[in-house]
Amino acid sequence: MTLGILFVSVIFMVLGMVVQYRLKSKFEKYSQVPTSSGMSGAEIAQKMLHDNGIYDVKITSVEGKLTDHYNPIDKTVNLSADVYAGRSVSAAAVAAHECGHAVQHATAYSMLMLRSRMVPVVQISSTLSQWIIIAGLGILGFGGGNSTLLLIGIVLFAVTTLFTIVTLPVEFDASARALRWLQSANITTSPEYQDAKDALKWAALTYVVAALASIAMLVQYIMIFLGRSRDD
């Protein structure tokens, strides 16, 4: 069964690498396509926030590529330098998407609220689950393993898996809000809108792969546990 875990891990690792490569290539492609509005990512973010009646969220520039994120704790939309200053379709799509999360926060979008409440627990479960599962499987030299430890690890891993599932509607909804606003605010033309939609689609796929990988691993762990329970 441990070979099954290894196989699943390799399959989804390769799939994740493919999606990440496509994502980077798409964003690189659309970063060369200027928007007809000529607005920078920071300007687009500011306008989307104001159009949604949000004035208490700060827009900042952060280092790295594809490091863009919204922080609900300090209410900041953090844009990578290329997005913050960029005047491309990629910059517009990313800036609007992150502001989509800010709008979710301002309107108390239920799935975002659930996801935020899960964060402290997930930080603990994601740190401990793999080590406890490894010990439960006996990989660290615990003889034939320990079913109780394995079950505890599975429960902790299930929390992490649930988090990846809850993340999906949060990301899809943020992209949907972004795209509706880009169109209604006339930030993008019809062809630019389609490019932005394509870019955000590939960004969303990274979360889909992560969720599927976590579900597949959870199923593997449960099958191992059930197999050992029958043998006991």
Secondary structure, 3 states (H helix, E strand, C coil): CHHHHHHHHHHHHHHHHHHHHHHHHHHHHHCCCECCCCCCHHHHHHHHHHHCCCCCCEEEEECCCCCCEEECCCCEEEEEHHHHHCCEHHHHHHHHHHHHHHHHHHCCCHHHHHHHHHHHHHHHHHHHHHHHHHHHHCCCCCCCCCHHHHHHHHHHHHHHHHHHHHHHHHHHHHHHHHHHHHHHCCCCCHHHHHHHHHHHHHHHHHHHHHHHHHHHHHHHHHHHHHHHHHHC
